Amino acid sequence: MSSIKPIDQFQYKELTPLPTNKDPDYEHLSLLQKEVNANTRSIDSNGGSGTHGMLVISVGEKKYQQLTDTEFIKPAKPSTNPSYPPFASTATVTGIKAEHEAAVTKWENYNNTVKAIRAQMLKAIPRDMIADLADEETEFSEVTPYQIFEYLWENYGVISSDMLTDNLNKLHEDWDHTSPISTLWTRIKKVQEFATKGKEPIAKAVVIRAVLKILEDTRLFKLDIRDWHRTKPKKMTLANLQAHFTKANKERLREGTAASAGFSSTPEGQALAATATEKTEVKSTTALMYCWTHGLNDSHPGKRTATNKGCERKGQGHKEAATIDNMMGGNNVIQRRRGEKRIHIPPEWNNSRNNKWQRKGDEEKKADEEKKEE
């Protein structure tokens, strides 16, 4: 069995360097730790759990045991030559020799990995940053990667109150709904982990409320949010919330794709497709447009486009830049389509038989009845 060359198996051949013009912060150290951990895990080892490689080199024995629930047995340096008992048989000699070679290989692989990781770290870390660890004669040759990390975290990895405040603000940042919803879940997870490491964990209920507010602000999940609030309290976990809205977002994208598939490749068709994709909760066969003066309608937007004359009866103070997402104080009604009869009469309009809207509804109803009699 021959020894390995660790660098050939490392996931990161080069580590991201720490800054040279300023002290590193928590994020710098986190990235360095992540990359080194990936490299130590990539080296096979049966000295511990068998599935975490040589992670112990970068996280230390205590952390390794917490992560794996297994003690890592550091390989001892074997003797230069195997020791055979007197009058040993050929089979016995062969077996002892094989065991010795395996022990030598195991020890060399461990030590070669330590040396390779240390060399990578010394290349990525400014020497004056860890000068206190160096020996006058041997410099860093006797310093382990874990000891280097211990020193860095103790001196540069402190999480300040300002950092915790900034992290909490990230919890409430808007989500770009054109990106995968997994980006939102990843951000939430990182915020939680950072807060926990700063010894100020965020309550699950607070996280769930923040996520719901983010999703509400997109105006894309009205029905799904209503369904979520109907969930039994004991099932209102963050994991269930993520599963619920991951499914809802998948359906939203499916409906948007289906709605846009029937539009042409003309500028107007593309504009309608975009509207149908982003407003999937508006269930209609014709895309609606927003006009500051007339509200949501199927005939014109608030300003002229390449394929539409726009609003030709603008009210005082008309704002062409108004959209359904930002009405700018404009009309908030949905206009009936041309020829579409009134079906719903607001209850407050029924208080007076003289109300013109009530009369109009009665007239339409009477006309329909006369047609049927004819």
N, C-alpha and C positions, 0 to 999 in steps of 0.2 A: 504494500500500500504506500503510495507516494504522497508527499505533502502537497497542499494546494497553494496557489498564488491568490491570496484574498482579493486583491484589486480586480481580478478578472470576474469575480462574482458580485462585486459591489453594485448596488443599484445606482449610486451616485459616484461617478469616477472623480468628480471635482465637487467640493463643498462650496456653498455660497459664502463668500468672505464676509467677515464682520466689518463694519465701517472703520475706516482709518482716521477720519476727521472728527469723530465724536465717539462718546461712549455708546456701547450697544445697549439696547433696551430689551424688554421682555419679548417682543416679536422677533427681534434678531436672534436671540438665544433659542426661542422656540423652533425657528426654522432650522437652525444648526442642529439642535437636538433631534429633530424629526429626521433629518437626512442621515445623521450618524446612526440613529436607531435602525433605520432601514438597511444600512450597510451591515451592521452587526447581526441583524436578523437573517441576512441573506447567506450567512455561513452556516452550513449544517453542523449540528452538534448533538450528541446524545448525552451530554453532561447534565441536562436539566429536563425540561418538559418534552424536548424532542421536536417541538413545533415553533420555538422562538429562537432557534439558532444560538448565536453567541451574544444575544441582547444584553446579557449581564455585564459585558465589557463597557457599555455606555450608560447603563442605568444603575449599576451597583447590585450587590447581592440582595439587599433588603427589598428594594423595589422589584427586582426580578421575582423574588418569592411571592410578593404581593400580587403581581400580575399573573403568575403561572401556578401559584399554589404548589410550587416544587422548588426544592433546594438545588442550586447549581453546584455540582462538584467540580471544582477547578482541577484540571489535570496536573498531577505531580510530575516533576522531572524524573524520567527513568534513568537507570544506570547506563553507563556507556555501553556495556556489553551484557547480554543476558546471563543469568546464573543457572547452571545446570546441576542437579543432584548427582552424587557419585553413581557410576554404573547405570546411568540413564539409558533407556532404550532409544532407538532411532525415532520412534513415534513420539516419545516424550520430548526429545530434543527438538523435533520439528514443531511440536505444539508450543513449547516455551519460546522458541525463536519467533514464531508468528505473533504470539501475544506481546512480546517485547517490541517487535516492529510496529504493531498497532498502537502501543502505548507511546512510542516515539513520535509516530505520525500525529496522534491526538494532541500531544504536548506541543509539537511544532506548529500545528494548525492554529492552536489557541494563541500562542505567542506571536506568530507571524501576523495574526489578525490584530492583536493589540498594537504591534509596531506599525502596521499599515494604517490603522485608524488614527493613531497618534500623529503619524506623519501628515495625514490629511488635515487634521485639526490644526497643527502647527502652521500649515500653509494658509489656512483660512483665518487664523487668529493673529492679530498684531502681537509680536513678542512682548512689547512693553506692557501690554494689557494683562499678561500673566507672568510677568517677570519675577514676582514673589515666589513662584513655584520652582524656579530654576535653581539647580545646584551649581556651585562655582566650577566644579570639575566635570560633572556628568550632564549638566544642563537639564534637559527634560527627559533623558533616557530612562529614568527610574519613575517618572510620573505617569500614572495610568490615565486613560481617557476619562474615566469616571471622576478622578480627582480634579482634572481640568474643568469638567462640567460643574462639580461642586463649587469650585472657586468662582467660576463665572456667575453662577446663579446667586451665590451669596453676595457678590459685590455689584452685580449689574442687573440682576433679574427681579429686583423688588418691584412690586405692583403698587403704585401710588394711588391716592384717593382720586386724583384727576383722571388717571387711567381707568379706574373703575367707573367714574362718571361718564366718560366718553364711551365706555363699553355698554353701559346701560342705555345710552342714547341710541346706540346701534340697534338695540332691541326694537325700537319704535320707528326705524327708518322705513320709508315706503319700499314696496317691492315692485320691480319692473315686470309687469305681467307678460311682456313679450319674451322674457327669459324663462327657462324651466323652473317649475315651482320648487324643485330640489335645491335651487340656489337659496331660496328663503329658508328651507329647513337647515341647510348647512350653516347659514349665518346665525340662526337661532341657537344651534348646537355650540358654535364657537363662543357666542356671547355667554351661554350658560357655563361652559368650561372655564372661561377666563374669570368669571365672577366667583366660581368655586375656588379656583387657585388663589384668588385674592381674598379668600376667606369671607366673602360676602355673597353666598349663593342666592340666586333669585328663586323665589317660591314658584312652584309649578303653576299655580292659579294666576299669578301675575304674568307669566309667560303666555299662557293660553289667552288671557284677555288682550294682551298686546298683539298676538297673531290675529285674533278675530278682528281687531280694529284695523290692522293692515289690510286684511282681505276685504273688509267692509269699504274701505277707502277706494278700492279698485272699482267698485260698483259692478262687479262681474259675478258675484256669488250670492245674490240676495236670497234666492230660494234655498240654496245650500246652507246658508247661515241660519235661516229659519229652521231647517231640519235639524241642524246641529243643536240648537237651543231646546229641541224636543228630546234630546238624548237623556237617558237616565243619568243622574249626577255621578254615580259611581263609575260610569263608563266615559265620563268627560276627562279623559287623560290626554296628555300631549301626543302620545303615540296614536291614539284613536283619532284625534283631531287631524293629524298629518295624513293618516290613511283616508279619512273622509274627504279632505280637500284635494288630495292628490287624485283621487277618483273623480271628483267634481271638475277639476281642471282638465283632466284627460277628456271628459265628456264635452267640456266647453270648447276645447280645441277641435274635437271631432265635429261638433255642430258647426263651428266656424268654417272648417274646411269644406263641409258639405254645402254650406250656404254659399260659399264663394265659388264653388265649382261651376255653377251655371252662368256666371257672368262672362261677358266678352272680354277681349283683350284691349278694347278701346279705353281711353282715359276715363270716360264716364263709368264703364264697366268695372275698371279697376278701383275706382273710388267707391262704387257701390259694394264691391267685394270687401273692401277694407271696413266699410261701415257694418256689413253683415257679420264679419269676423269678430269685430270688437264689441258689438252690441247684440250678442246672441240671445239675450233675454227678450228682445223685441221680436215677437213672433209675427212676421208679416211676409207676404209674397213680394212686396215692393219695399225697397230700402227707403227709410225716412230721412229727411234732411232738416237741419235746424236753421230757423230764421229768427233774428232778434225780435222782429215785429210780430210775426205770425206764429212762432213756436215750431213744434215738430210737425212736419207735413210731408206729403209725397210729391210736391210740385216744384219746389225751388229752395235753394239755400239762401243765406243772407246776403251773399255777394255773387257777382258774375263769375262764371267759370268758363272753361273752354267749350263746354257742352250745355250750359244752362245760363239763361239771361239773369238769373238771380232775382232778388226781390224787386218788383216794379211798383210796389205801393208801400214805401218805407215810412214808418212812423217817426215822429219827432225824436231825435237822439239815437236813431238807428245805428247799431254797431255791427259793421260787416265782419269783424274778427270774432264775434260770438260763436260758440260751438255748443253742442249738447253737453260737453264736459265742463265748459266754462261759459255759462249763459250771459255773464256780465250784466245781470239785472234784467234780462230780456223776458219775453213771454214764455211761460212754463206750461202751456197747454199742448195737447196733441190734437191737431186738426183732423176732422173727419175727411175721408176721401170724397171726391166729387161724386154726387149721386148716392152717397151712403146715407141711409135714413137714421134718424135719432132713435136709439133704443133705450138708453139710460136717461132718466130724468132725475137730477139731484133731488133728494127729499125736501130740501129747503125751498125748492121752486114750487112745490105742490101746495104751499100755504095759501096761495091766492089763485083763484080761477082766472083772474085778469092778467096774470103774468104772461108776457108774450111768448115765453118758451113753452109754457104749459099749453097755451092756445095753439102754438105751432105743432106741438106733439099731437094734440087732439085732432087737428086738421089733417095731419098725415094719416092718423089712424082711421078717420072717417072716410078719407079718400080710398084707402085700401078696402074698407068694407063695401063701399059703393061699387068698386070694380068687381068684387066677388059676386055681388047681387046681379050684375049685368051678365 
